[in-house]
Amino acid sequence: MPPPPGADAADALHPEAVAPSKQLVPAVETWLARSSTPDQIARTLTANLLAQTVPVHHLALLLEYRLTTLLPPPLPMAPPGTTMPSPRPAPPPTCDGCERAFSTHDPHALCRDSRVEGIHSAA
């Protein structure tokens, strides 16, 4: 019987199957804090499951074991006094004449089109 519309996928599972999976959340959060992607976590947890000759009776215990024993190393700490680089460069300045973004070192410069228009209008 399918779950009713709007029901969460976890609601459709048996309560004994949901409870152990909720216990895995802190371990998964540790993986994410170490810059692992959800795809990397999924690959680690599911690797070679079908190749096992012994049936898995307690999937939550197997997943907990894999999450703790295969945990990636922590990220290196930055030396004291250093700052982490900015993840994004500063946006380029915009032209004072037309608001077009362009590359320049002068924040009050005009783009080429605005400079040309300024020469023609001054003449």
C-alpha positions in Angstrom: 0.0 0.0 0.0 1.6 3.4 -1.0 2.0 6.1 1.6 -0.7 8.8 1.7 0.0 12.0 -0.3 2.2 14.4 1.5 3.7 11.7 3.8 7.4 11.7 4.4 9.3 8.7 3.1 10.4 7.9 6.7 6.8 7.6 7.7 6.3 4.7 5.3 9.1 2.7 6.9 8.7 0.5 9.8 9.5 2.3 13.1 12.4 -0.2 13.9 14.0 0.7 10.6 13.7 4.5 11.1 15.1 4.7 14.7 18.6 3.3 13.9 18.9 5.5 10.8 18.3 8.6 13.0 21.2 7.6 15.2 23.5 7.8 12.1 22.8 11.6 11.6 25.8 12.7 13.9 28.2 10.5 12.0 27.0 11.8 8.6 27.3 15.4 9.9 30.9 14.6 10.9 31.6 13.5 7.3 30.0 16.6 5.9 32.0 18.8 8.3 35.1 17.2 6.7 34.1 18.4 3.3 32.7 15.1 2.0 29.9 15.3 -0.5 26.7 13.4 -0.2 27.8 11.3 -3.2 31.0 10.4 -1.6 29.2 9.3 1.6 26.7 7.2 -0.4 29.5 5.5 -2.4 31.4 4.7 0.8 28.3 3.3 2.5 27.2 1.2 -0.4 30.5 0.0 -1.8 30.7 -3.8 -2.2 27.3 -4.5 -0.5 26.2 -6.8 -3.3 29.6 -8.6 -3.3 29.2 -9.8 0.3 28.4 -13.5 0.6 27.1 -13.1 4.2 23.6 -11.5 4.4 23.4 -8.2 6.2 21.0 -8.6 9.1 21.6 -5.3 10.8 22.0 -2.7 8.1 22.2 0.2 10.6 25.1 -1.4 12.4 27.0 -2.0 9.1 26.4 1.7 8.1 27.5 2.9 11.5 30.6 0.8 11.3 31.5 2.1 7.8 30.8 5.7 8.9 33.2 5.5 11.8 36.0 3.3 10.4 36.1 4.9 7.0 35.9 8.5 8.2 38.1 10.8 6.1 40.9 12.7 8.0 40.1 16.1 9.3 41.0 19.1 7.2 44.3 20.7 8.1 44.1 23.7 10.3 45.4 27.1 9.1 48.5 28.3 10.9 47.8 31.0 13.5 47.7 34.5 12.2 46.8 33.5 8.6 43.4 34.2 7.1 41.6 31.8 4.7 41.4 33.1 1.2 38.1 34.6 0.1 36.0 32.0 -1.7 35.0 34.6 -4.4 36.9 37.4 -6.0 35.5 40.9 -5.6 33.0 41.8 -8.3 34.5 44.0 -11.1 33.8 47.7 -10.9 31.1 49.2 -13.0 31.3 52.1 -15.4 30.2 55.5 -14.0 28.6 56.3 -17.4 26.6 53.2 -18.2 26.9 50.9 -15.2 28.5 48.2 -17.4 31.0 46.0 -15.5 34.5 45.9 -16.9 38.1 45.2 -15.9 40.0 48.2 -14.5 42.1 49.2 -11.5 40.5 52.6 -11.2 37.1 52.3 -9.5 35.9 55.6 -11.1 36.9 54.9 -14.7 34.7 54.8 -17.7 34.4 51.9 -20.1 35.5 52.2 -23.7 32.0 53.0 -25.0 31.4 55.7 -22.4 34.8 57.2 -23.1 34.1 57.4 -26.8 30.7 58.9 -26.2 32.3 61.4 -23.8 34.8 62.5 -26.5 32.0 62.9 -29.1 29.7 64.8 -26.8 32.6 67.2 -25.7 33.4 68.1 -29.3 
